């Protein structure tokens, strides 16, 4: 008997007034905005300039979407190619199907192009946006809820996800592990971990991003174990499970090697970055964090405002006064003396 469960939406389409929008695409869009917002704040705090994260995201996001879709289509090609399949569906990204590994790999290429155009190091940029990517994943996973896909094994737990039957794709009605929810919560925890570790240990040179990757793969390996959707298996393990293991090892190795070669955090310098940081902090600060004095001060009580130079006062002799004390009266000449 089903005592409690998480219901699935009856439709995967959200109507914004007269405009229909698929829930999967809506979650992706919201996730991108959240990642850019958080990344922008972290980039400014590191010495960067406001707007840089968004400018580079213009390159990274499209590359990431293409990479994510390519990874999904390649690893699940039987869904789009073969007897009874329509290869055109491979281009319908809005219907779901993005591989995070392809999105990160090709998205990094787009970010590299954007960073070169702005003249900033890619590792520093990656460190700034790492928690934002985890938050974007947490939001994006709810797209699987709208599509009723990528759920886990059957369960009768109170937080089980109810799935509706769909004979066309072989979906059986029942209650299953809500792996989308597990991964969403895990990604939020990863974002918090990266932010905490970055503040505590001053991670730099790409190590904050590597920490995000390593932490995410741990949770992804677990959710892959729970999932029951079709997938390629290698030595009894799902392909994405093996990918998680390899990526985890690579991320940990990078953290260790990078910490020895380049300890500490690099300094990010962009023209105009000090003014942007001052705007975020709510006060004017220079590049060293010291408060700038205003260019001009009020005249009253000002010490630095110079008064115009005064001309030296010459000694002016006053004319003698007459008997009556009039200052304007001229002295009268003396008359001839009487004999």
C-alpha positions as CSV (number, residue, x, y, z in Angstrom):
1,X,0.0,0.0,0.0
2,X,1.3,3.4,-1.0
3,X,1.3,5.6,2.1
4,X,3.3,8.5,0.7
5,X,5.2,9.3,-2.5
6,X,6.4,12.2,-4.6
7,X,4.0,12.8,-7.5
8,X,5.2,13.3,-11.0
9,X,3.9,16.2,-13.1
10,X,1.1,15.3,-15.4
11,X,2.8,17.2,-18.2
12,X,6.4,18.3,-19.0
13,X,5.3,21.6,-20.4
14,X,5.2,24.9,-18.5
15,X,3.0,27.7,-19.9
16,X,4.4,31.2,-19.5
17,X,1.2,32.9,-20.5
18,X,0.6,32.0,-24.1
19,X,4.2,30.7,-24.5
20,X,4.7,26.9,-23.9
21,X,8.1,26.0,-22.5
22,X,9.2,22.5,-21.7
23,X,10.0,21.9,-18.1
24,X,13.4,20.4,-18.9
25,X,14.5,23.5,-20.9
26,X,13.1,25.8,-18.2
27,X,15.3,24.1,-15.5
28,X,18.4,24.3,-17.7
29,X,17.8,28.1,-18.3
30,X,17.3,28.8,-14.6
31,X,20.4,26.8,-13.8
32,X,22.5,28.8,-16.3
33,X,21.4,32.1,-14.8
34,X,22.1,30.9,-11.3
35,X,25.6,29.7,-12.2
36,X,26.4,33.0,-13.9
37,X,25.1,35.0,-10.9
38,X,27.1,33.1,-8.4
39,X,30.1,32.9,-10.6
40,X,30.1,36.7,-11.1
41,X,30.1,37.4,-7.4
42,X,33.0,35.0,-6.8
43,X,34.9,36.4,-9.8
44,X,34.7,39.9,-8.5
45,X,35.7,38.8,-5.0
46,X,38.9,37.3,-6.6
47,X,39.8,40.6,-8.2
48,X,38.0,40.1,-11.5
49,X,35.6,42.4,-13.2
50,X,31.8,42.4,-13.3
51,X,30.4,41.0,-16.5
52,X,33.4,38.8,-17.3
53,X,31.6,35.6,-16.3
54,X,28.6,36.4,-18.4
55,X,30.8,37.3,-21.4
56,X,32.7,34.0,-21.2
57,X,29.4,32.1,-20.6
58,X,28.3,33.2,-24.0
59,X,30.9,30.9,-25.3
60,X,30.9,28.2,-22.7
61,X,27.1,27.5,-22.5
62,X,26.5,26.8,-26.2
63,X,29.6,24.6,-26.4
64,X,28.5,22.8,-23.2
65,X,25.0,22.1,-24.6
66,X,26.5,20.7,-27.8
67,X,29.0,18.6,-25.8
68,X,26.4,17.3,-23.4
69,X,24.1,16.3,-26.3
70,X,26.9,14.6,-28.2
71,X,27.9,12.6,-25.2
72,X,24.3,11.4,-24.7
73,X,23.7,10.5,-28.3
74,X,27.0,8.7,-28.6
75,X,26.6,6.7,-25.4
76,X,22.9,6.0,-26.1
77,X,23.0,5.8,-29.9
78,X,20.5,3.0,-30.0
79,X,17.8,5.5,-29.0
80,X,18.2,7.5,-32.2
81,X,19.7,5.2,-34.8
82,X,18.6,1.8,-36.0
83,X,15.3,0.1,-37.0
84,X,12.3,2.0,-36.0
85,X,14.3,5.0,-34.8
86,X,14.2,8.6,-36.1
87,X,17.7,10.2,-36.1
88,X,16.1,13.6,-36.2
89,X,15.2,13.2,-32.5
90,X,18.9,13.4,-31.7
91,X,18.6,17.2,-32.2
92,X,15.6,17.6,-29.9
93,X,17.6,18.7,-26.8
94,X,14.5,20.1,-25.2
95,X,13.1,16.6,-24.8
96,X,15.9,15.7,-22.4
97,X,19.3,13.9,-22.8
98,X,22.4,15.8,-21.8
99,X,25.6,14.1,-20.6
100,X,27.4,16.1,-17.9
101,X,30.8,14.8,-18.9
102,X,30.4,16.0,-22.5
103,X,29.0,19.3,-21.3
104,X,32.0,19.9,-19.0
105,X,34.6,18.8,-21.6
106,X,33.3,20.9,-24.6
107,X,32.1,23.7,-22.3
108,X,35.7,24.0,-21.1
109,X,36.7,24.6,-24.7
110,X,34.2,27.4,-25.0
111,X,35.4,28.9,-21.7
112,X,39.0,28.7,-22.9
113,X,38.1,30.6,-26.0
114,X,36.3,33.3,-24.0
115,X,39.1,33.5,-21.5
116,X,41.7,34.0,-24.2
117,X,39.6,36.8,-25.7
118,X,39.5,38.5,-22.3
119,X,43.1,37.8,-21.5
120,X,42.5,35.9,-18.2
121,X,43.6,32.5,-17.1
122,X,41.2,29.6,-17.5
123,X,42.0,27.9,-14.1
124,X,41.2,31.1,-12.2
125,X,37.9,31.4,-14.1
126,X,37.1,27.7,-13.5
127,X,37.6,28.1,-9.7
128,X,35.2,31.1,-9.6
129,X,32.4,29.3,-11.4
130,X,32.8,25.8,-9.9
131,X,30.1,26.1,-7.2
132,X,27.8,27.8,-9.7
133,X,28.0,24.8,-12.0
134,X,27.0,22.5,-9.1
135,X,24.0,24.7,-8.4
136,X,23.1,24.7,-12.1
137,X,23.2,20.9,-12.0
138,X,21.0,20.8,-8.9
139,X,18.4,22.9,-10.7
140,X,18.8,21.2,-14.0
141,X,18.1,17.7,-12.5
142,X,14.5,18.7,-11.9
143,X,14.1,18.6,-15.6
144,X,14.3,14.8,-15.3
145,X,11.3,15.0,-12.9
146,X,9.3,16.9,-15.5
147,X,10.1,14.2,-18.1
148,X,9.6,11.2,-15.7
149,X,13.0,9.8,-16.6
150,X,16.3,8.6,-15.1
151,X,14.7,7.3,-11.9
152,X,16.1,4.6,-9.7
153,X,15.1,1.1,-8.6
154,X,11.6,0.3,-7.2
155,X,11.0,1.3,-3.6
156,X,8.2,1.9,-1.1
157,X,10.0,4.6,0.9
158,X,8.0,7.6,1.9
159,X,9.9,9.8,-0.5
160,X,9.5,7.4,-3.4
161,X,8.8,8.9,-6.8
162,X,5.5,7.9,-8.5
163,X,6.0,7.2,-12.2
164,X,3.1,6.9,-14.7
165,X,2.9,4.1,-17.2
166,X,3.9,4.7,-20.8
167,X,3.9,1.5,-22.9
168,X,5.3,3.4,-25.9
169,X,8.7,3.6,-24.2
170,X,8.3,0.6,-21.9
171,X,7.7,2.6,-18.8
172,X,6.0,0.7,-16.0
173,X,3.9,2.5,-13.4
174,X,5.1,2.3,-9.8
175,X,7.2,4.1,-7.2
176,X,10.9,4.4,-7.6
177,X,14.0,6.0,-6.1
178,X,13.9,9.7,-7.0
179,X,17.5,9.8,-8.2
180,X,17.0,13.2,-9.7
181,X,16.3,14.5,-6.1
182,X,19.3,12.6,-4.7
183,X,21.6,14.2,-7.2
184,X,20.0,17.6,-6.8
185,X,20.6,17.6,-3.1
186,X,24.1,16.2,-3.6
187,X,25.0,19.0,-6.0
188,X,23.9,21.6,-3.5
189,X,26.1,20.0,-0.9
190,X,29.0,20.0,-3.3
191,X,28.5,23.7,-4.0
192,X,28.6,24.4,-0.2
193,X,31.7,22.2,0.2
194,X,33.6,24.0,-2.6
195,X,32.7,27.5,-1.2
196,X,33.8,26.5,2.3
197,X,37.0,24.8,1.3
198,X,37.9,27.7,-1.0
199,X,37.4,30.2,1.8
200,X,39.3,28.0,4.3
201,X,42.2,26.9,2.2
202,X,42.4,29.7,-0.5
203,X,42.2,27.2,-3.4
204,X,43.6,28.4,-6.7
205,X,45.0,27.4,-10.0
206,X,42.0,25.2,-10.8
207,X,41.9,23.3,-7.5
208,X,38.4,24.6,-6.5
209,X,37.1,23.3,-9.8
210,X,38.9,20.0,-9.4
211,X,37.4,19.6,-5.9
212,X,33.9,20.2,-7.4
213,X,34.6,17.5,-10.0
214,X,35.9,15.0,-7.4
215,X,33.0,15.5,-5.0
216,X,30.4,15.3,-7.7
217,X,31.7,12.0,-9.1
218,X,31.2,10.4,-5.7
219,X,27.5,11.1,-5.6
220,X,27.2,10.4,-9.3
221,X,28.6,6.9,-8.9
222,X,26.0,6.2,-6.2
223,X,23.1,7.4,-8.3
224,X,24.3,5.4,-11.3
225,X,24.1,2.3,-9.1
226,X,20.5,3.1,-8.3
227,X,19.3,3.9,-11.8
228,X,17.4,1.3,-13.9
229,X,17.3,3.0,-17.3
230,X,19.1,1.3,-20.2
231,X,22.8,1.9,-20.3
232,X,26.0,0.2,-21.6
233,X,27.8,-2.0,-19.1
234,X,31.5,-2.7,-18.8
235,X,32.5,-5.5,-16.5
236,X,29.1,-5.4,-14.8
237,X,29.3,-1.7,-14.2
238,X,27.4,1.1,-16.0
239,X,29.5,3.2,-18.4
240,X,28.9,6.4,-16.4
241,X,30.0,4.6,-13.3
242,X,33.4,3.8,-14.8
243,X,33.6,7.4,-16.1
244,X,32.9,8.7,-12.6
245,X,35.8,6.6,-11.2
246,X,38.3,7.7,-13.8
247,X,37.3,11.4,-13.5
248,X,37.5,11.2,-9.7
249,X,41.0,9.8,-9.9
250,X,42.1,12.5,-12.4
251,X,40.6,15.3,-10.3
252,X,42.3,14.1,-7.1
253,X,45.7,13.7,-8.9
254,X,45.3,17.3,-10.3
255,X,44.7,18.7,-6.8
256,X,47.8,16.9,-5.4
257,X,50.1,17.8,-8.2
258,X,48.9,21.4,-8.6
259,X,49.2,22.1,-4.9
260,X,52.9,21.1,-5.0
261,X,53.7,23.0,-8.2
262,X,51.7,26.2,-7.5
263,X,50.6,26.5,-3.9
264,X,48.3,29.3,-2.9
265,X,45.9,31.3,-5.1
266,X,46.8,33.3,-8.1
267,X,46.1,37.0,-8.3
268,X,43.5,38.1,-10.8
269,X,44.0,41.5,-12.2
270,X,41.5,43.1,-14.7
271,X,41.3,46.8,-15.6
272,X,38.4,48.4,-13.7
273,X,38.1,45.4,-11.3
274,X,38.6,47.6,-8.2
275,X,35.7,49.8,-9.0
276,X,33.4,46.8,-9.6
277,X,34.5,45.3,-6.2
278,X,33.7,48.6,-4.6
279,X,30.2,48.6,-6.1
280,X,29.5,45.1,-4.7
281,X,30.8,45.9,-1.3
282,X,28.8,49.1,-1.1
283,X,31.8,51.4,-0.8
284,X,34.6,52.8,-2.8
285,X,37.8,50.7,-2.5
286,X,41.0,50.6,-4.3
287,X,42.7,47.5,-5.7
288,X,44.4,46.8,-2.3
289,X,41.1,46.9,-0.4
290,X,41.7,50.3,1.2
291,X,39.0,52.8,1.3
292,X,39.5,55.7,-1.2
293,X,38.8,59.2,0.0
294,X,36.5,61.2,-2.3
295,X,38.2,63.3,-4.9
296,X,36.9,66.6,-3.4
297,X,35.8,67.5,0.1
298,X,33.5,70.1,1.4
299,X,35.1,73.5,1.9
300,X,34.0,73.7,5.5
301,X,36.5,72.0,7.7
302,X,38.6,70.8,4.8
303,X,42.3,70.5,5.3
304,X,43.4,69.5,1.8
305,X,41.6,72.3,-0.1
306,X,44.0,75.1,-0.8
307,X,42.8,78.7,-0.6
308,X,43.8,81.1,-3.3
309,X,47.0,83.0,-2.5
310,X,46.6,86.4,-1.1
311,X,48.6,89.4,-2.4
312,X,51.0,90.9,0.1
313,X,49.6,94.0,1.9
314,X,51.7,97.1,1.3
315,X,52.2,99.6,4.0
316,X,49.9,102.5,3.2
317,X,50.4,105.7,5.1
318,X,47.1,107.4,6.1
319,X,46.9,111.1,5.3
320,X,47.1,113.4,8.4
321,X,43.8,114.4,9.8
322,X,42.6,117.9,10.1
323,X,41.7,119.6,13.3
324,X,38.2,118.3,13.1
325,X,39.5,114.8,12.6
326,X,38.4,114.5,9.0
327,X,40.5,111.9,7.2
328,X,39.8,113.4,3.8
329,X,40.8,117.0,4.7
330,X,44.2,118.1,3.2
331,X,46.6,120.1,5.4
332,X,46.3,123.9,4.9
333,X,49.4,125.8,3.9
334,X,50.8,128.2,6.5
335,X,50.2,131.9,5.8
336,X,52.9,134.6,5.9
337,X,53.9,135.8,9.4
338,X,52.9,139.3,10.4
339,X,55.8,141.7,11.2
